[in-house]
């Protein structure tokens, strides 16, 4: 698959994301290709890991679950790193033609994808304090 070859060629940096005192190792998706691929070719993500999408500015940054192998929780942040939208237990798409977009109304600058259940486990909400080391 072409996207798998592109994925294997990417060099990913990492950083730390702290949510209400809990630390996560964040894989940074900061280029067009990395954002397009996201977690697509991975078989899972650890309890203390996440993927951080960094966009050039605020806007609508929807996420879809095409070619994903596992469900995730997703949090959208504005430029002030405040939580503006949360989606839990987003399932992988069953087909390209039936693939929902999530977070379409949220105006955000960052999107963080976590392992399913992270939002509930860490009680992440719109009042959560999130810091990104970028």
N, C-alpha and C positions, 0 to 999 in steps of 0.2 A: 504494500500500500504506500502511495506517494507521501501521505502525511506522516507515516511512520518514519520514513527516511529523513524527512525534514526535521521531525522531532529528535531523532538520534544525532543530528548535526548541531543542535542548539547547545549553547553553553549557558547554564542557568546560575545566577548568583543567588545567594540566600541572605536573609536578614532575620531579625527577631520582631515578632508581633506580640504585644502584651495586651491581654484582655482582662480587665479587672484583676490584675496581679498574676494571671496565668500566662506563662511564656509558650510561644509556638515558634518553631523553626519554619520560616516562610520561604518558599521557592518563588522567586520574583519573575513575573511575566510582564516585561517592559518593552517588548518589541511587537510589531504586528504579528509576526509568525508565532511567537510564544503565546500571545493572547488568543490567537486563532486555535492553536493546538490545546492550550490549557492542560487539563489532567487526562486528556483523551486516551493516551496510550499506556497509562499506568493501571496497575491492577488494584491499587488501593492507596491510602494515605494514612500515616500514623496518627495516633491520638494526640501527639504533640507537634503535628505538622499542619501546614496550610499552604495554599497558593495565593499569592498576592498579585492582583492585577493593578498596575499603575497606569492611569491614563493622563494625557497631556493637559486636560482641563475637565471641568465639570460638564456633565451632559447625561444623556440616557445611555447606559451601558448594560444592555440586557445580556443574559447568559442563557445558553441552551445546552442540552445534555446529549448532543449528537456524538455517537461513537464512544460514549462513556461506558465504563464497565461496572460502576458502583454508584450508589446514591450519595449525595453530599448536602451539607448545610451551607448557605451562602449569606454573606453580610455585605451590604453596600454602605460606603462611607462618603460623606461630602468632603470638600477641600479642608475643612476644619477637623477632619477625622472623627466626626460624629456619625453615629449609626442612623441611617435614613430609611433602611428597608432590610428585612430579614426573610429568608425562605428556608424552611426546614424540610429535610427528607426529599430532596429533588431527585426523582427517579430517572435513570437513563432512558433515552428515547427508544421506542420500539421500532421506529422507522424514520427515515428522513422526512417523509410526508406527514408525519404525526409527531412533530417535535416542538413542544411549547417553548416560548421564550419567557424567562423569569426576570422580574425587576424592571419591566419596561417603563414604568412611570417614575421610578426613582431617579432623581438628579444626583449623580455621584461622581467621584473622582478616583475612588479605589473600590475594588471588589475583593473580598476574601472568601475563598472556598475552603471549608473544613470537612473533616470526616463526619458522616451522618451521626447525629446525636450530640455533637459538640455544643450547639446552641442551648439545648436543654440542660446538658451536664454542667455547663459553665454559667447558666442563666443569663445568656447574652440578650440584651434588650436595647431599646433606643436610649436608655440612660447609661449604658455600659461605657466605661472609659477605655479607649483603645489608643495605644501608642505604636507607631511604626518607626523603625530605625532605618530611614532612607537617606 
